[in-house]
Amino acid sequence: MMKTAAAAGVYPVAMGTDALVYPSPGPSPLDFLPHTAEGKPASGSFRLGV
């Protein structure tokens, strides 16, 4: 979690046994993902879903 917080600049607002909940600036979960300089989601940062 600390590496994710350092890379993305956000912290989880809730933790479950197998999930973390992060605030999103937009209506889509994809709005939260950290992006590269080209605007693409950064690889290896998060995986959505199962």
C-alpha positions in Angstrom: 0.0 0.0 0.0 2.8 2.4 0.7 4.4 1.9 -2.7 1.0 2.5 -4.3 0.5 5.6 -2.3 3.9 6.9 -3.3 3.3 6.2 -7.0 -0.3 7.3 -7.2 -0.5 9.9 -4.5 -3.6 8.6 -2.9 -4.5 6.4 0.1 -7.3 3.8 0.5 -10.4 5.0 2.3 -11.4 1.4 3.3 -9.8 -2.0 3.5 -11.4 -5.4 3.3 -9.9 -8.9 3.6 -9.1 -9.0 -0.1 -9.9 -5.5 -1.4 -9.0 -1.8 -1.0 -11.3 1.1 -1.8 -9.7 4.3 -3.2 -11.4 7.6 -4.0 -11.9 8.3 -7.7 -12.0 11.9 -9.1 -14.5 10.8 -11.8 -17.4 8.4 -12.2 -15.4 5.6 -13.7 -12.9 3.4 -11.7 -10.5 4.0 -14.6 -10.3 7.6 -13.6 -8.3 6.6 -10.6 -5.6 4.7 -12.3 -2.2 6.4 -12.5 -1.3 7.3 -16.0 2.0 7.6 -18.0 3.1 10.8 -19.7 1.4 9.5 -22.8 -2.0 9.3 -21.0 -2.1 5.5 -20.9 -2.7 3.6 -17.6 0.6 2.8 -15.9 1.3 -0.9 -16.3 1.6 -3.0 -13.1 0.0 -0.4 -10.9 -3.5 -1.8 -10.4 -5.7 -4.6 -11.6 -9.5 -4.0 -11.7 -11.8 -7.0 -11.0 -11.0 -10.5 -10.0 
